[in-house]
Amino acid sequence: MNDQRYWLFAATDPDSSRLLHVRLFSTRTSALTEIFLAELQKNHLIDDAIFLVDGAPWLQAACHRHLHRFQHVIYGNRNTVEHVFKRLKHRTAAFANHFRHADRNTAETLLQAFDVCFNQLL
């Protein structure tokens, strides 16, 4: 947006393919990942969850710091998560084309509304 690059942080339940939480950040850091995880924990019971993560060191560090169990998974159940993210990216591509000049807060609000609609389609 406006020639700026943003990172979509999203959590999904691999069993139901439901999006649990989405946020838009201008960078990827452990501190921002910790904010995302704190918000996720505020709205969902994740104490017994095992997070399926990629090789992102900031994500693994934040999970470790907050004592969340996680597994670095490349295949298997992680494919379900990647499928949800692929659908999310595909469906938000039109948003990016039509709202190029939106500010970050507007884009994040629309992504959160999309989250609700996305889950209703499942």
Biopython code that builds the backbone (N, CA, C, O; Angstrom):
import numpy as np
from Bio.PDB.StructureBuilder import StructureBuilder

atoms = [
    (1, "MET", "N", (0.836, -1.176, 0.000)),
    (1, "MET", "CA", (0.000, 0.000, 0.000)),
    (1, "MET", "C", (0.879, 1.236, 0.000)),
    (1, "MET", "O", (1.846, 1.328, 0.756)),
    (2, "ASN", "N", (0.537, 2.171, -0.843)),
    (2, "ASN", "CA", (1.309, 3.409, -0.931)),
    (2, "ASN", "C", (2.809, 3.131, -1.007)),
    (2, "ASN", "O", (3.610, 3.808, -0.362)),
    (3, "ASP", "N", (3.172, 2.140, -1.792)),
    (3, "ASP", "CA", (4.558, 1.750, -1.984)),
    (3, "ASP", "C", (5.251, 1.249, -0.715)),
    (3, "ASP", "O", (6.479, 1.176, -0.666)),
    (4, "GLN", "N", (4.472, 0.906, 0.303)),
    (4, "GLN", "CA", (5.007, 0.325, 1.530)),
    (4, "GLN", "C", (4.668, -1.162, 1.555)),
    (4, "GLN", "O", (3.615, -1.575, 1.069)),
    (5, "ARG", "N", (5.553, -1.947, 2.118)),
    (5, "ARG", "CA", (5.325, -3.382, 2.236)),
    (5, "ARG", "C", (4.881, -3.685, 3.669)),
    (5, "ARG", "O", (5.458, -3.171, 4.627)),
    (6, "TYR", "N", (3.847, -4.526, 3.803)),
    (6, "TYR", "CA", (3.342, -4.922, 5.111)),
    (6, "TYR", "C", (3.298, -6.442, 5.196)),
    (6, "TYR", "O", (3.227, -7.131, 4.178)),
    (7, "TRP", "N", (3.341, -6.951, 6.412)),
    (7, "TRP", "CA", (3.322, -8.380, 6.653)),
    (7, "TRP", "C", (2.021, -8.742, 7.347)),
    (7, "TRP", "O", (1.644, -8.136, 8.349)),
    (8, "LEU", "N", (1.350, -9.729, 6.804)),
    (8, "LEU", "CA", (0.110, -10.218, 7.389)),
    (8, "LEU", "C", (0.451, -11.334, 8.367)),
    (8, "LEU", "O", (0.996, -12.367, 7.979)),
    (9, "PHE", "N", (0.127, -11.119, 9.628)),
    (9, "PHE", "CA", (0.264, -12.145, 10.650)),
    (9, "PHE", "C", (-1.115, -12.769, 10.799)),
    (9, "PHE", "O", (-2.101, -12.050, 10.962)),
    (10, "ALA", "N", (-1.200, -14.076, 10.748)),
    (10, "ALA", "CA", (-2.487, -14.761, 10.861)),
    (10, "ALA", "C", (-2.304, -16.073, 11.605)),
    (10, "ALA", "O", (-1.281, -16.747, 11.483)),
    (11, "ALA", "N", (-3.324, -16.411, 12.376)),
    (11, "ALA", "CA", (-3.352, -17.706, 13.067)),
    (11, "ALA", "C", (-4.606, -18.430, 12.614)),
    (11, "ALA", "O", (-5.677, -17.835, 12.500)),
    (12, "THR", "N", (-4.458, -19.716, 12.357)),
    (12, "THR", "CA", (-5.577, -20.516, 11.909)),
    (12, "THR", "C", (-5.618, -21.831, 12.673)),
    (12, "THR", "O", (-4.595, -22.306, 13.167)),
    (13, "ASP", "N", (-6.782, -22.402, 12.764)),
    (13, "ASP", "CA", (-6.957, -23.720, 13.379)),
    (13, "ASP", "C", (-6.878, -24.745, 12.253)),
    (13, "ASP", "O", (-7.748, -24.755, 11.381)),
    (14, "PRO", "N", (-5.862, -25.610, 12.243)),
    (14, "PRO", "CA", (-5.727, -26.554, 11.125)),
    (14, "PRO", "C", (-6.839, -27.593, 11.066)),
    (14, "PRO", "O", (-7.075, -28.182, 10.011)),
    (15, "ASP", "N", (-7.527, -27.828, 12.182)),
    (15, "ASP", "CA", (-8.618, -28.810, 12.182)),
    (15, "ASP", "C", (-9.879, -28.271, 11.509)),
    (15, "ASP", "O", (-10.576, -29.002, 10.805)),
    (16, "SER", "N", (-10.166, -26.983, 11.733)),
    (16, "SER", "CA", (-11.398, -26.403, 11.181)),
    (16, "SER", "C", (-11.139, -25.468, 10.001)),
    (16, "SER", "O", (-12.080, -25.081, 9.308)),
    (17, "SER", "N", (-9.881, -25.099, 9.761)),
    (17, "SER", "CA", (-9.485, -24.128, 8.732)),
    (17, "SER", "C", (-10.019, -22.722, 9.011)),
    (17, "SER", "O", (-10.045, -21.884, 8.109)),
    (18, "ARG", "N", (-10.441, -22.455, 10.232)),
    (18, "ARG", "CA", (-10.935, -21.131, 10.600)),
    (18, "ARG", "C", (-9.769, -20.207, 10.930)),
    (18, "ARG", "O", (-8.783, -20.613, 11.547)),
    (19, "LEU", "N", (-9.907, -18.957, 10.505)),
    (19, "LEU", "CA", (-8.943, -17.941, 10.901)),
    (19, "LEU", "C", (-9.257, -17.539, 12.335)),
    (19, "LEU", "O", (-10.414, -17.291, 12.675)),
    (20, "LEU", "N", (-8.245, -17.474, 13.164)),
    (20, "LEU", "CA", (-8.443, -17.111, 14.561)),
    (20, "LEU", "C", (-8.113, -15.650, 14.832)),
    (20, "LEU", "O", (-8.770, -14.997, 15.643)),
    (21, "HIS", "N", (-7.092, -15.142, 14.151)),
    (21, "HIS", "CA", (-6.667, -13.766, 14.411)),
    (21, "HIS", "C", (-5.826, -13.285, 13.234)),
    (21, "HIS", "O", (-5.033, -14.051, 12.685)),
    (22, "VAL", "N", (-5.991, -12.042, 12.847)),
    (22, "VAL", "CA", (-5.172, -11.440, 11.792)),
    (22, "VAL", "C", (-4.723, -10.053, 12.229)),
    (22, "VAL", "O", (-5.462, -9.333, 12.902)),
    (23, "ARG", "N", (-3.512, -9.685, 11.842)),
    (23, "ARG", "CA", (-2.956, -8.354, 12.087)),
    (23, "ARG", "C", (-2.035, -8.006, 10.932)),
    (23, "ARG", "O", (-1.497, -8.886, 10.262)),
    (24, "LEU", "N", (-1.865, -6.737, 10.712)),
    (24, "LEU", "CA", (-1.004, -6.230, 9.659)),
    (24, "LEU", "C", (0.105, -5.412, 10.310)),
    (24, "LEU", "O", (-0.172, -4.462, 11.042)),
    (25, "PHE", "N", (1.357, -5.775, 10.048)),
    (25, "PHE", "CA", (2.500, -5.073, 10.623)),
    (25, "PHE", "C", (3.441, -4.646, 9.507)),
    (25, "PHE", "O", (3.481, -5.258, 8.439)),
    (26, "SER", "N", (4.203, -3.579, 9.772)),
    (26, "SER", "CA", (5.116, -3.052, 8.758)),
    (26, "SER", "C", (6.444, -3.813, 8.718)),
    (26, "SER", "O", (7.246, -3.605, 7.807)),
    (27, "THR", "N", (6.681, -4.682, 9.683)),
    (27, "THR", "CA", (7.917, -5.453, 9.724)),
    (27, "THR", "C", (7.671, -6.760, 10.473)),
    (27, "THR", "O", (6.588, -6.980, 11.015)),
    (28, "ARG", "N", (8.683, -7.622, 10.498)),
    (28, "ARG", "CA", (8.578, -8.896, 11.218)),
    (28, "ARG", "C", (9.641, -8.903, 12.304)),
    (28, "ARG", "O", (10.836, -8.952, 12.013)),
    (29, "THR", "N", (9.204, -8.854, 13.556)),
    (29, "THR", "CA", (10.134, -8.896, 14.681)),
    (29, "THR", "C", (9.561, -9.776, 15.780)),
    (29, "THR", "O", (8.371, -10.090, 15.781)),
    (30, "SER", "N", (10.411, -10.168, 16.709)),
    (30, "SER", "CA", (9.943, -10.943, 17.861)),
    (30, "SER", "C", (8.958, -10.132, 18.689)),
    (30, "SER", "O", (7.965, -10.677, 19.172)),
    (31, "ALA", "N", (9.217, -8.832, 18.861)),
    (31, "ALA", "CA", (8.334, -7.986, 19.674)),
    (31, "ALA", "C", (6.929, -7.919, 19.069)),
    (31, "ALA", "O", (5.941, -8.033, 19.794)),
    (32, "LEU", "N", (6.830, -7.736, 17.759)),
    (32, "LEU", "CA", (5.517, -7.691, 17.125)),
    (32, "LEU", "C", (4.835, -9.053, 17.170)),
    (32, "LEU", "O", (3.617, -9.139, 17.327)),
    (33, "THR", "N", (5.619, -10.109, 17.032)),
    (33, "THR", "CA", (5.059, -11.453, 17.120)),
    (33, "THR", "C", (4.517, -11.698, 18.522)),
    (33, "THR", "O", (3.483, -12.347, 18.678)),
    (34, "GLU", "N", (5.198, -11.187, 19.544)),
    (34, "GLU", "CA", (4.714, -11.324, 20.912)),
    (34, "GLU", "C", (3.403, -10.565, 21.108)),
    (34, "GLU", "O", (2.514, -11.046, 21.812)),
    (35, "ILE", "N", (3.272, -9.406, 20.507)),
    (35, "ILE", "CA", (2.013, -8.656, 20.569)),
    (35, "ILE", "C", (0.899, -9.472, 19.924)),
    (35, "ILE", "O", (-0.197, -9.595, 20.471)),
    (36, "PHE", "N", (1.193, -10.016, 18.770)),
    (36, "PHE", "CA", (0.206, -10.838, 18.059)),
    (36, "PHE", "C", (-0.220, -12.034, 18.914)),
    (36, "PHE", "O", (-1.411, -12.320, 19.033)),
    (37, "LEU", "N", (0.753, -12.734, 19.509)),
    (37, "LEU", "CA", (0.435, -13.904, 20.333)),
    (37, "LEU", "C", (-0.360, -13.518, 21.580)),
    (37, "LEU", "O", (-1.245, -14.262, 22.002)),
    (38, "ALA", "N", (-0.052, -12.365, 22.171)),
    (38, "ALA", "CA", (-0.795, -11.901, 23.349)),
    (38, "ALA", "C", (-2.250, -11.613, 22.982)),
    (38, "ALA", "O", (-3.161, -11.957, 23.734)),
    (39, "GLU", "N", (-2.465, -10.988, 21.836)),
    (39, "GLU", "CA", (-3.837, -10.731, 21.375)),
    (39, "GLU", "C", (-4.567, -12.035, 21.085)),
    (39, "GLU", "O", (-5.741, -12.184, 21.425)),
    (40, "LEU", "N", (-3.878, -12.973, 20.460)),
    (40, "LEU", "CA", (-4.464, -14.274, 20.165)),
    (40, "LEU", "C", (-4.870, -14.972, 21.461)),
    (40, "LEU", "O", (-5.959, -15.538, 21.554)),
    (41, "GLN", "N", (-3.987, -14.927, 22.460)),
    (41, "GLN", "CA", (-4.261, -15.583, 23.737)),
    (41, "GLN", "C", (-5.410, -14.904, 24.478)),
    (41, "GLN", "O", (-6.156, -15.564, 25.201)),
    (42, "LYS", "N", (-5.555, -13.615, 24.307)),
    (42, "LYS", "CA", (-6.647, -12.867, 24.959)),
    (42, "LYS", "C", (-8.004, -13.331, 24.430)),
    (42, "LYS", "O", (-8.982, -13.357, 25.177)),
    (43, "ASN", "N", (-8.070, -13.693, 23.156)),
    (43, "ASN", "CA", (-9.348, -14.023, 22.523)),
    (43, "ASN", "C", (-9.608, -15.516, 22.345)),
    (43, "ASN", "O", (-10.723, -15.913, 22.006)),
    (44, "HIS", "N", (-8.605, -16.336, 22.567)),
    (44, "HIS", "CA", (-8.760, -17.783, 22.333)),
    (44, "HIS", "C", (-8.022, -18.558, 23.413)),
    (44, "HIS", "O", (-7.022, -18.094, 23.961)),
    (45, "LEU", "N", (-8.528, -19.734, 23.703)),
    (45, "LEU", "CA", (-7.862, -20.626, 24.648)),
    (45, "LEU", "C", (-6.759, -21.372, 23.907)),
    (45, "LEU", "O", (-7.016, -22.338, 23.189)),
    (46, "ILE", "N", (-5.538, -20.910, 24.093)),
    (46, "ILE", "CA", (-4.420, -21.502, 23.349)),
    (46, "ILE", "C", (-3.374, -22.116, 24.271)),
    (46, "ILE", "O", (-2.293, -22.492, 23.819)),
    (47, "ASP", "N", (-3.688, -22.219, 25.560)),
    (47, "ASP", "CA", (-2.699, -22.736, 26.509)),
    (47, "ASP", "C", (-2.225, -24.139, 26.154)),
    (47, "ASP", "O", (-1.054, -24.462, 26.353)),
    (48, "ASP", "N", (-3.112, -24.971, 25.635)),
    (48, "ASP", "CA", (-2.742, -26.343, 25.288)),
    (48, "ASP", "C", (-2.410, -26.512, 23.809)),
    (48, "ASP", "O", (-2.171, -27.628, 23.349)),
    (49, "ALA", "N", (-2.393, -25.418, 23.070)),
    (49, "ALA", "CA", (-2.146, -25.489, 21.625)),
    (49, "ALA", "C", (-0.690, -25.811, 21.327)),
    (49, "ALA", "O", (0.218, -25.449, 22.075)),
    (50, "ILE", "N", (-0.503, -26.486, 20.235)),
    (50, "ILE", "CA", (0.837, -26.682, 19.684)),
    (50, "ILE", "C", (0.875, -25.890, 18.384)),
    (50, "ILE", "O", (0.157, -26.207, 17.435)),
    (51, "PHE", "N", (1.699, -24.877, 18.344)),
    (51, "PHE", "CA", (1.785, -24.022, 17.172)),
    (51, "PHE", "C", (2.636, -24.702, 16.105)),
    (51, "PHE", "O", (3.738, -25.176, 16.382)),
    (52, "LEU", "N", (2.120, -24.742, 14.905)),
    (52, "LEU", "CA", (2.863, -25.263, 13.759)),
    (52, "LEU", "C", (3.492, -24.055, 13.083)),
    (52, "LEU", "O", (2.784, -23.199, 12.551)),
    (53, "VAL", "N", (4.800, -23.982, 13.100)),
    (53, "VAL", "CA", (5.477, -22.784, 12.618)),
    (53, "VAL", "C", (6.452, -23.125, 11.498)),
    (53, "VAL", "O", (6.872, -24.271, 11.338)),
    (54, "ASP", "N", (6.797, -22.098, 10.729)),
    (54, "ASP", "CA", (7.824, -22.269, 9.716)),
    (54, "ASP", "C", (9.169, -21.942, 10.353)),
    (54, "ASP", "O", (9.283, -21.923, 11.578)),
    (55, "GLY", "N", (10.164, -21.689, 9.556)),
    (55, "GLY", "CA", (11.511, -21.455, 10.068)),
    (55, "GLY", "C", (11.777, -20.047, 10.552)),
    (55, "GLY", "O", (12.926, -19.715, 10.842)),
    (56, "ALA", "N", (10.754, -19.198, 10.651)),
    (56, "ALA", "CA", (10.948, -17.803, 11.046)),
    (56, "ALA", "C", (11.498, -17.716, 12.473)),
    (56, "ALA", "O", (10.812, -18.110, 13.416)),
    (57, "PRO", "N", (12.715, -17.211, 12.647)),
    (57, "PRO", "CA", (13.314, -17.167, 13.984)),
    (57, "PRO", "C", (12.543, -16.279, 14.958)),
    (57, "PRO", "O", (12.487, -16.594, 16.147)),
    (58, "TRP", "N", (11.942, -15.172, 14.490)),
    (58, "TRP", "CA", (11.179, -14.287, 15.367)),
    (58, "TRP", "C", (9.936, -14.985, 15.901)),
    (58, "TRP", "O", (9.539, -14.748, 17.041)),
    (59, "LEU", "N", (9.315, -15.842, 15.092)),
    (59, "LEU", "CA", (8.126, -16.573, 15.529)),
    (59, "LEU", "C", (8.502, -17.632, 16.565)),
    (59, "LEU", "O", (7.846, -17.764, 17.598)),
    (60, "GLN", "N", (9.543, -18.368, 16.282)),
    (60, "GLN", "CA", (9.979, -19.388, 17.233)),
    (60, "GLN", "C", (10.444, -18.758, 18.542)),
    (60, "GLN", "O", (10.164, -19.296, 19.614)),
    (61, "ALA", "N", (11.145, -17.638, 18.476)),
    (61, "ALA", "CA", (11.612, -16.953, 19.693)),
    (61, "ALA", "C", (10.434, -16.466, 20.532)),
    (61, "ALA", "O", (10.447, -16.604, 21.755)),
    (62, "ALA", "N", (9.418, -15.897, 19.886)),
    (62, "ALA", "CA", (8.246, -15.398, 20.622)),
    (62, "ALA", "C", (7.475, -16.547, 21.265)),
    (62, "ALA", "O", (7.023, -16.425, 22.404)),
    (63, "CYS", "N", (7.322, -17.651, 20.556)),
    (63, "CYS", "CA", (6.650, -18.819, 21.137)),
    (63, "CYS", "C", (7.429, -19.334, 22.340)),
    (63, "CYS", "O", (6.850, -19.651, 23.379)),
    (64, "HIS", "N", (8.727, -19.414, 22.191)),
    (64, "HIS", "CA", (9.579, -19.898, 23.279)),
    (64, "HIS", "C", (9.481, -18.970, 24.494)),
    (64, "HIS", "O", (9.348, -19.437, 25.626)),
    (65, "ARG", "N", (9.548, -17.670, 24.259)),
    (65, "ARG", "CA", (9.514, -16.687, 25.342)),
    (65, "ARG", "C", (8.196, -16.731, 26.108)),
    (65, "ARG", "O", (8.170, -16.507, 27.318)),
    (66, "HIS", "N", (7.102, -17.020, 25.401)),
    (66, "HIS", "CA", (5.781, -17.077, 26.049)),
    (66, "HIS", "C", (5.395, -18.493, 26.463)),
    (66, "HIS", "O", (4.257, -18.751, 26.855)),
    (67, "LEU", "N", (6.351, -19.396, 26.370)),
    (67, "LEU", "CA", (6.167, -20.790, 26.792)),
    (67, "LEU", "C", (5.064, -21.506, 26.022)),
    (67, "LEU", "O", (4.404, -22.399, 26.553)),
    (68, "HIS", "N", (4.870, -21.108, 24.764)),
    (68, "HIS", "CA", (3.936, -21.823, 23.889)),
    (68, "HIS", "C", (4.681, -22.996, 23.257)),
    (68, "HIS", "O", (5.821, -22.860, 22.813)),
    (69, "ARG", "N", (4.025, -24.131, 23.226)),
    (69, "ARG", "CA", (4.627, -25.283, 22.562)),
    (69, "ARG", "C", (4.520, -25.072, 21.055)),
    (69, "ARG", "O", (3.491, -24.613, 20.560)),
    (70, "PHE", "N", (5.572, -25.405, 20.336)),
    (70, "PHE", "CA", (5.545, -25.244, 18.885)),
    (70, "PHE", "C", (6.379, -26.327, 18.236)),
    (70, "PHE", "O", (7.268, -26.919, 18.847)),
    (71, "GLN", "N", (6.056, -26.567, 16.964)),
    (71, "GLN", "CA", (6.807, -27.520, 16.155)),
    (71, "GLN", "C", (7.128, -26.861, 14.822)),
    (71, "GLN", "O", (6.280, -26.224, 14.197)),
    (72, "HIS", "N", (8.374, -27.033, 14.407)),
    (72, "HIS", "CA", (8.747, -26.587, 13.067)),
    (72, "HIS", "C", (8.314, -27.703, 12.122)),
    (72, "HIS", "O", (8.916, -28.776, 12.091)),
    (73, "VAL", "N", (7.271, -27.434, 11.359)),
    (73, "VAL", "CA", (6.669, -28.454, 10.507)),
    (73, "VAL", "C", (6.733, -27.986, 9.059)),
    (73, "VAL", "O", (6.397, -26.843, 8.748)),
    (74, "ILE", "N", (7.165, -28.878, 8.181)),
    (74, "ILE", "CA", (7.248, -28.550, 6.761)),
    (74, "ILE", "C", (6.115, -29.214, 5.991)),
    (74, "ILE", "O", (5.562, -28.605, 5.074)),
    (75, "TYR", "N", (5.757, -30.440, 6.337)),
    (75, "TYR", "CA", (4.724, -31.183, 5.620)),
    (75, "TYR", "C", (3.619, -31.572, 6.601)),
    (75, "TYR", "O", (3.617, -31.134, 7.752)),
    (76, "GLY", "N", (2.699, -32.380, 6.146)),
    (76, "GLY", "CA", (1.652, -32.904, 7.019)),
    (76, "GLY", "C", (0.611, -31.857, 7.363)),
    (76, "GLY", "O", (0.073, -31.191, 6.478)),
    (77, "ASN", "N", (0.326, -31.714, 8.655)),
    (77, "ASN", "CA", (-0.735, -30.823, 9.110)),
    (77, "ASN", "C", (-0.485, -29.373, 8.716)),
    (77, "ASN", "O", (-1.432, -28.604, 8.558)),
    (78, "ARG", "N", (0.757, -29.000, 8.559)),
    (78, "ARG", "CA", (1.080, -27.626, 8.154)),
    (78, "ARG", "C", (0.540, -27.325, 6.759)),
    (78, "ARG", "O", (0.248, -26.169, 6.450)),
    (79, "ASN", "N", (0.402, -28.346, 5.911)),
    (79, "ASN", "CA", (-0.166, -28.123, 4.582)),
    (79, "ASN", "C", (-1.572, -27.543, 4.674)),
    (79, "ASN", "O", (-1.960, -26.723, 3.842)),
    (80, "THR", "N", (-2.341, -27.966, 5.685)),
    (80, "THR", "CA", (-3.681, -27.410, 5.899)),
    (80, "THR", "C", (-3.583, -25.919, 6.174)),
    (80, "THR", "O", (-4.357, -25.132, 5.629)),
    (81, "VAL", "N", (-2.645, -25.532, 7.011)),
    (81, "VAL", "CA", (-2.449, -24.126, 7.345)),
    (81, "VAL", "C", (-2.049, -23.347, 6.098)),
    (81, "VAL", "O", (-2.591, -22.272, 5.841)),
    (82, "GLU", "N", (-1.111, -23.875, 5.324)),
    (82, "GLU", "CA", (-0.677, -23.204, 4.101)),
    (82, "GLU", "C", (-1.832, -23.055, 3.113)),
    (82, "GLU", "O", (-1.916, -22.051, 2.405)),
    (83, "HIS", "N", (-2.710, -24.036, 3.062)),
    (83, "HIS", "CA", (-3.876, -23.953, 2.172)),
    (83, "HIS", "C", (-4.782, -22.790, 2.584)),
    (83, "HIS", "O", (-5.273, -22.057, 1.726)),
    (84, "VAL", "N", (-5.005, -22.617, 3.876)),
    (84, "VAL", "CA", (-5.826, -21.494, 4.357)),
    (84, "VAL", "C", (-5.151, -20.182, 3.998)),
    (84, "VAL", "O", (-5.818, -19.258, 3.533)),
    (85, "PHE", "N", (-3.826, -20.077, 4.203)),
    (85, "PHE", "CA", (-3.127, -18.844, 3.873)),
    (85, "PHE", "C", (-3.153, -18.569, 2.371)),
    (85, "PHE", "O", (-3.248, -17.416, 1.950)),
    (86, "LYS", "N", (-3.070, -19.615, 1.576)),
    (86, "LYS", "CA", (-3.131, -19.443, 0.117)),
    (86, "LYS", "C", (-4.498, -18.880, -0.273)),
    (86, "LYS", "O", (-4.578, -17.963, -1.091)),
    (87, "ARG", "N", (-5.572, -19.421, 0.305)),
    (87, "ARG", "CA", (-6.920, -18.905, 0.025)),
    (87, "ARG", "C", (-7.053, -17.462, 0.499)),
    (87, "ARG", "O", (-7.657, -16.635, -0.184)),
    (88, "LEU", "N", (-6.496, -17.162, 1.655)),
    (88, "LEU", "CA", (-6.546, -15.798, 2.184)),
    (88, "LEU", "C", (-5.831, -14.834, 1.246)),
    (88, "LEU", "O", (-6.360, -13.768, 0.932)),
    (89, "LYS", "N", (-4.636, -15.200, 0.798)),
    (89, "LYS", "CA", (-3.880, -14.342, -0.121)),
    (89, "LYS", "C", (-4.628, -14.148, -1.436)),
    (89, "LYS", "O", (-4.682, -13.040, -1.969)),
    (90, "HIS", "N", (-5.200, -15.224, -1.950)),
    (90, "HIS", "CA", (-5.931, -15.145, -3.208)),
    (90, "HIS", "C", (-7.133, -14.201, -3.087)),
    (90, "HIS", "O", (-7.374, -13.374, -3.967)),
    (91, "ARG", "N", (-7.867, -14.333, -2.012)),
    (91, "ARG", "CA", (-9.075, -13.518, -1.845)),
    (91, "ARG", "C", (-8.772, -12.071, -1.504)),
    (91, "ARG", "O", (-9.597, -11.193, -1.756)),
    (92, "THR", "N", (-7.607, -11.808, -0.936)),
    (92, "THR", "CA", (-7.265, -10.419, -0.617)),
    (92, "THR", "C", (-6.505, -9.732, -1.752)),
    (92, "THR", "O", (-6.228, -8.536, -1.668)),
    (93, "ALA", "N", (-6.168, -10.461, -2.800)),
    (93, "ALA", "CA", (-5.468, -9.844, -3.933)),
    (93, "ALA", "C", (-6.312, -8.744, -4.557)),
    (93, "ALA", "O", (-5.785, -7.698, -4.936)),
    (94, "ALA", "N", (-7.614, -8.967, -4.667)),
    (94, "ALA", "CA", (-8.505, -7.937, -5.219)),
    (94, "ALA", "C", (-8.502, -6.699, -4.329)),
    (94, "ALA", "O", (-8.550, -5.571, -4.820)),
    (95, "PHE", "N", (-8.446, -6.916, -3.030)),
    (95, "PHE", "CA", (-8.366, -5.793, -2.094)),
    (95, "PHE", "C", (-7.129, -4.954, -2.393)),
    (95, "PHE", "O", (-7.211, -3.729, -2.484)),
    (96, "ALA", "N", (-5.997, -5.606, -2.543)),
    (96, "ALA", "CA", (-4.748, -4.892, -2.790)),
    (96, "ALA", "C", (-4.811, -4.092, -4.086)),
    (96, "ALA", "O", (-4.260, -2.993, -4.160)),
    (97, "ASN", "N", (-5.468, -4.623, -5.097)),
    (97, "ASN", "CA", (-5.565, -3.924, -6.374)),
    (97, "ASN", "C", (-6.501, -2.725, -6.313)),
    (97, "ASN", "O", (-6.264, -1.725, -6.991)),
    (98, "HIS", "N", (-7.560, -2.807, -5.512)),
    (98, "HIS", "CA", (-8.560, -1.740, -5.482)),
    (98, "HIS", "C", (-8.317, -0.705, -4.382)),
    (98, "HIS", "O", (-8.829, 0.411, -4.466)),
    (99, "PHE", "N", (-7.561, -1.051, -3.375)),
    (99, "PHE", "CA", (-7.353, -0.142, -2.249)),
    (99, "PHE", "C", (-5.862, 0.128, -2.019)),
    (99, "PHE", "O", (-5.382, 0.120, -0.886)),
    (100, "ARG", "N", (-5.154, 0.362, -3.103)),
    (100, "ARG", "CA", (-3.710, 0.585, -3.020)),
    (100, "ARG", "C", (-3.337, 1.765, -2.139)),
    (100, "ARG", "O", (-2.266, 1.770, -1.532)),
    (101, "HIS", "N", (-4.194, 2.751, -2.064)),
    (101, "HIS", "CA", (-3.855, 3.974, -1.336)),
    (101, "HIS", "C", (-4.504, 4.037, 0.041)),
    (101, "HIS", "O", (-4.521, 5.094, 0.672)),
    (102, "ALA", "N", (-5.030, 2.925, 0.505)),
    (102, "ALA", "CA", (-5.592, 2.886, 1.856)),
    (102, "ALA", "C", (-4.459, 2.966, 2.865)),
    (102, "ALA", "O", (-3.336, 2.544, 2.588)),
    (103, "ASP", "N", (-4.765, 3.515, 4.048)),
    (103, "ASP", "CA", (-3.730, 3.509, 5.081)),
    (103, "ASP", "C", (-3.741, 2.166, 5.814)),
    (103, "ASP", "O", (-4.664, 1.370, 5.642)),
    (104, "ARG", "N", (-2.728, 1.920, 6.618)),
    (104, "ARG", "CA", (-2.572, 0.632, 7.280)),
    (104, "ARG", "C", (-3.749, 0.308, 8.187)),
    (104, "ARG", "O", (-4.190, -0.840, 8.220)),
    (105, "ASN", "N", (-4.273, 1.289, 8.925)),
    (105, "ASN", "CA", (-5.395, 1.032, 9.833)),
    (105, "ASN", "C", (-6.650, 0.625, 9.069)),
    (105, "ASN", "O", (-7.374, -0.274, 9.497)),
    (106, "THR", "N", (-6.907, 1.275, 7.953)),
    (106, "THR", "CA", (-8.064, 0.915, 7.130)),
    (106, "THR", "C", (-7.903, -0.497, 6.577)),
    (106, "THR", "O", (-8.843, -1.291, 6.592)),
    (107, "ALA", "N", (-6.712, -0.799, 6.092)),
    (107, "ALA", "CA", (-6.452, -2.129, 5.544)),
    (107, "ALA", "C", (-6.610, -3.192, 6.620)),
    (107, "ALA", "O", (-7.184, -4.250, 6.365)),
    (108, "GLU", "N", (-6.106, -2.922, 7.822)),
    (108, "GLU", "CA", (-6.220, -3.902, 8.896)),
    (108, "GLU", "C", (-7.677, -4.106, 9.312)),
    (108, "GLU", "O", (-8.088, -5.237, 9.570)),
    (109, "THR", "N", (-8.451, -3.042, 9.380)),
    (109, "THR", "CA", (-9.875, -3.154, 9.707)),
    (109, "THR", "C", (-10.599, -3.993, 8.660)),
    (109, "THR", "O", (-11.420, -4.844, 9.006)),
    (110, "LEU", "N", (-10.303, -3.759, 7.392)),
    (110, "LEU", "CA", (-10.934, -4.549, 6.333)),
    (110, "LEU", "C", (-10.491, -6.008, 6.387)),
    (110, "LEU", "O", (-11.297, -6.899, 6.120)),
    (111, "LEU", "N", (-9.235, -6.273, 6.724)),
    (111, "LEU", "CA", (-8.766, -7.656, 6.865)),
    (111, "LEU", "C", (-9.459, -8.360, 8.025)),
    (111, "LEU", "O", (-9.781, -9.544, 7.929)),
    (112, "GLN", "N", (-9.690, -7.640, 9.117)),
    (112, "GLN", "CA", (-10.381, -8.247, 10.256)),
    (112, "GLN", "C", (-11.843, -8.531, 9.909)),
    (112, "GLN", "O", (-12.396, -9.541, 10.345)),
    (113, "ALA", "N", (-12.469, -7.653, 9.131)),
    (113, "ALA", "CA", (-13.836, -7.923, 8.659)),
    (113, "ALA", "C", (-13.828, -9.117, 7.709)),
    (113, "ALA", "O", (-14.732, -9.952, 7.740)),
    (114, "PHE", "N", (-12.806, -9.190, 6.872)),
    (114, "PHE", "CA", (-12.665, -10.326, 5.976)),
    (114, "PHE", "C", (-12.537, -11.621, 6.768)),
    (114, "PHE", "O", (-13.087, -12.651, 6.380)),
    (115, "ASP", "N", (-11.809, -11.562, 7.879)),
    (115, "ASP", "CA", (-11.637, -12.713, 8.762)),
    (115, "ASP", "C", (-12.996, -13.275, 9.173)),
    (115, "ASP", "O", (-13.214, -14.485, 9.111)),
    (116, "VAL", "N", (-13.894, -12.415, 9.586)),
    (116, "VAL", "CA", (-15.236, -12.849, 9.998)),
    (116, "VAL", "C", (-15.982, -13.471, 8.819)),
    (116, "VAL", "O", (-16.571, -14.544, 8.949)),
    (117, "CYS", "N", (-15.954, -12.801, 7.679)),
    (117, "CYS", "CA", (-16.639, -13.327, 6.489)),
    (117, "CYS", "C", (-16.028, -14.639, 6.015)),
    (117, "CYS", "O", (-16.753, -15.558, 5.634)),
    (118, "PHE", "N", (-14.719, -14.732, 6.033)),
    (118, "PHE", "CA", (-14.002, -15.932, 5.624)),
    (118, "PHE", "C", (-14.482, -17.134, 6.436)),
    (118, "PHE", "O", (-14.758, -18.200, 5.885)),
    (119, "ASN", "N", (-14.577, -16.948, 7.744)),
    (119, "ASN", "CA", (-14.998, -18.037, 8.617)),
    (119, "ASN", "C", (-16.462, -18.424, 8.392)),
    (119, "ASN", "O", (-16.834, -19.576, 8.615)),
    (120, "GLN", "N", (-17.286, -17.489, 7.958)),
    (120, "GLN", "CA", (-18.689, -17.802, 7.687)),
    (120, "GLN", "C", (-18.844, -18.669, 6.433)),
    (120, "GLN", "O", (-19.822, -19.404, 6.296)),
    (121, "LEU", "N", (-17.876, -18.577, 5.529)),
    (121, "LEU", "CA", (-17.951, -19.349, 4.283)),
    (121, "LEU", "C", (-17.550, -20.811, 4.457)),
    (121, "LEU", "O", (-17.784, -21.630, 3.569)),
    (122, "LEU", "N", (-16.952, -21.137, 5.589)),
    (122, "LEU", "CA", (-16.486, -22.521, 5.806)),
    (122, "LEU", "C", (-17.637, -23.465, 6.080)),
    (122, "LEU", "O", (-17.420, -24.660, 6.283)),
]
sb = StructureBuilder()
sb.init_structure("model")
sb.init_model(0)
sb.init_chain("A")
sb.init_seg("    ")
for serial, (resi, resn, name, xyz) in enumerate(atoms, 1):
    if name == "N":
        sb.init_residue(resn, " ", resi, " ")
    sb.init_atom(name, np.array(xyz, "f"), 0.0, 1.0, " ", f" {name:<3s}", serial, name[0])
structure = sb.get_structure()
